[in-house]
Amino acid sequence: MSNRKVFADLLKITQSMEADLGLSLLTQTDKQVLASVVLITEDGRRDALHDDIRAHSLVNTIPMPSFYRSIKTLIQKGIVKRVGSERSGVYQLA
């Protein structure tokens, strides 16, 4: 099987999983930020600090305004929640 076929199959599976999880309407940036939160929190077993999310390899090239917009979107959609005060910079999976 060629690498192109494997890539195409993975993309198809990913899109199917996104639909199953209700993530299809998120932007690519939103999905990258969410994936970094999931990985950092070990799927919800611990908190994610703002600086850790921002430094994650899935997110570190995203411009700051886009990053903050995605965090806000994920909070508004009830996927991620902020823990503590507005300035705490600590997040959890909702």
N, C-alpha and C positions, 0 to 999 in steps of 0.2 A: 504494500500500500504506500502511495506517495505521501510526502509531507503535506502537499496541497490538499489531498483527500482527508488526511487526519485533521488539518486545520479546519476545513469545511465542516467535517463531522462535529468537531468540538464547538464551533460557532453555532451550529444547529442545536446541539444539546444545551448550550448556554442560553440561547434564546428561549428554548422550551422551559428551562428552569426559572428564568427570569419571569416568564408568564405565570408559572405555577406559584411563585413566591409573591406575585403582585408587584414586581419591580420594573415591568416593561415601560412604564411611563417616566421613569427616572432618566435623567441625562447620563451620558457616559461618565461625566465628572462625578455626579451623585453616586453612581455605582462604584467608582474607584474609592471615593471617600468612605462609603459604607463598607466595602470590602476591607479597607485598612482598619476600620473600627472593629469589625468582626475578628480579624486576625490578631489585633493588639489585645482585645479583651478576651481572647481565647474562647470565642463564641459566647460571650456574656458572663464568663466566670470572674472577670475583674474589670476595673475601670480603665478607660483610655484617657490619657492626658493630651491636651491640645498639642503640645510640642511633639509628643510621640506620633500623633496622627500626621501632623504637618511634615515630620521627617521621614515618614514611611515611604518606601520606594514606589508605591502605587500613586502617591500624592505629591511627592516633593517637587515635581515640575509643574504642578497646577498653579496658576497665578493666585495670589492671595484673595482678590475679590471673588473669584470663582470658588475657591475653597470655602470661604465664609458663606457664600450663597448656598452651596451644597449642604453645609452643616445646618443652616437655617431651614432648608427644604426638608432634610431628613427629620429634623425636630418637628416641624409643622405637620408632616405626614405620620408622626408617631412611630417612626422607625428607630430613632435615636433620642435619648433624653439627656438634658444637661443636669448634672448633679451639683448641688450647692448653689452658690450665688451666680449672678450673671457673669461675674469675672473669674469664677473658679477655674474654668477651662478643663473641667472633668466631665466625661461623657460615658454613658452606658447604652447598651442596646435596650430598647423598650420592650 
